[in-house]
Amino acid sequence: MINQPKLLDQVRNCLRIKHYAYSTEKTYVDWIRHFILFHNKRHPSTMAEKEIADFLTDLAVNKNVSASTQNQALNAIVFLYKHVLHISLGDFSNMVWAKKPHRLPIVLAKEEVHSLLAALTGREALMASLLYGSGLRLQECLRLRVKDIDFHYRQIRVCAAKGQKDRLTILPVCCIPAIQIELKKVKTIYDQDQKQGIGTSEIPFALERKYPHCALAWEWQYLFPASHPSRDPRSGVIKRHHLDASVLQKSIHQAARKCHIAKHVTPHTLRHCFATHLLQNGSDIRTVQELLGHNDVKTTMIYTHVLRYGALGVKSPLDR
């Protein structure tokens, strides 16, 4: 008789079959483990909507988690029941939901963006420039590969972004010289890795099996590779991953302090600035929606708050 894999291993296998990101895999497994421990290690197959609602209510009432965290836990548990245990669930009408706050994005003035970018150097400056100049998310920037940069048409192909969608966005002309310099550095690293048989990690889906040498091809190398090779957490093979997100996060935080910007500045703030400043310059909101990769134009419309209020919108009666 073949031994059945442990429950959490079944969850991992199912997530990998469905091509979920490794970060999502870790998060889902962690929430399912918390759910099991909350009910004194009972097997989820012996529990149903009531036990799930009790766990999620405890998160909102006693743990005081945010609405997005509570939804993340619910998504993990629903995935477990739907795709691993194949058990259909009812509604959660008796559950206490965490309140979802309505927050507006933090946007820097154009002068603040320019001073922030000027305070950065090297590849961190290039990455931050792409976040602001192309509207990339942080992970989208980190996962850029050599093949994604199109100098001829001055565009960037963002592959397997949020919702596993591809899209095209603009390549700032002023970034081209810096990217070409960066490519020369990456080529040197690539040549050294070639001698050792080290390739880039995370070739999407089944391409690595279909094209065994795909990971060693130049066009598949990351534009911003990590300083050292590391062991892939899934396959265990030594590969060169992309740069860690914390590198740019720390650099931008330090640059904001150096420039005395009294706002909470993160890499994602530059994406907000990209959208807002395009709309301020008269770009069509549908175009901005496509560049950002939003499903619904309502999501993009949140950036019009700067246009409606403040210096470009309603004047205070005191100023009149």
DADATA-V661970 format. One record per backbone hydrogen bond with DSSP energy under -0.5 kcal/mol. CO is the residue of the C=O (numbers start at 1). NH is the residue of the N-H. If there is no record, write none. Layout:
CO|NH, CO|NH
This chain:
6|10, 7|11, 8|12, 9|13, 10|14, 11|15, 12|16, 13|17, 14|18, 15|20, 16|19, 21|25, 22|26, 23|27, 24|28, 25|29, 26|30, 27|31, 28|32, 29|33, 30|34, 31|35, 32|36, 33|37, 34|38, 35|39, 36|41, 36|42, 37|40, 39|42, 43|46, 44|47, 48|52, 49|53, 50|54, 51|55, 52|56, 53|57, 54|58, 55|59, 56|60, 57|61, 58|62, 58|63, 59|65, 66|70, 67|71, 68|72, 69|73, 70|74, 71|75, 72|76, 73|77, 74|78, 75|79, 76|80, 77|81, 78|82, 79|83, 79|84, 80|84, 80|85, 81|87, 92|95, 95|97, 99|67, 99|101, 101|103, 109|113, 110|114, 111|115, 112|116, 113|117, 114|118, 115|119, 117|120, 121|124, 121|125, 122|126, 123|127, 124|128, 125|129, 126|130, 127|131, 128|132, 129|133, 130|134, 130|136, 131|135, 137|141, 138|142, 139|143, 141|144, 144|223, 144|224, 145|148, 146|149, 148|150, 148|157, 149|151, 150|154, 150|155, 154|171, 155|150, 156|158, 156|169, 157|159, 158|167, 161|164, 165|161, 167|158, 169|156, 170|172, 172|175, 172|176, 173|176, 175|179, 176|180, 177|181, 178|182, 179|183, 180|184, 181|185, 182|186, 183|187, 184|188, 185|189, 186|190, 187|191, 188|192, 189|193, 190|194, 191|195, 192|196, 193|197, 193|198, 194|197, 199|240, 204|207, 206|210, 207|211, 211|214, 213|216, 213|217, 214|217, 215|200, 217|220, 218|221, 219|147, 221|146, 222|225, 224|243, 230|239, 232|236, 237|232, 237|239, 239|230, 239|241, 240|201, 241|226, 244|247, 244|248, 245|249, 246|250, 247|251, 248|252, 249|253, 250|254, 251|255, 252|256, 253|257, 254|258, 255|259, 256|261, 257|260, 260|262, 261|263, 263|265, 264|266, 266|269, 266|270, 267|270, 267|271, 268|272, 269|273, 270|274, 271|275, 272|276, 273|277, 274|278, 275|279, 276|280, 277|281, 278|283, 279|282, 284|288, 285|289, 286|290, 287|291, 288|292, 289|293, 289|294, 296|299, 296|300, 297|301, 299|302, 300|303, 301|304, 302|305, 303|306, 304|308, 305|309, 306|312, 308|314, 309|312, 310|313, 316|319, 316|320
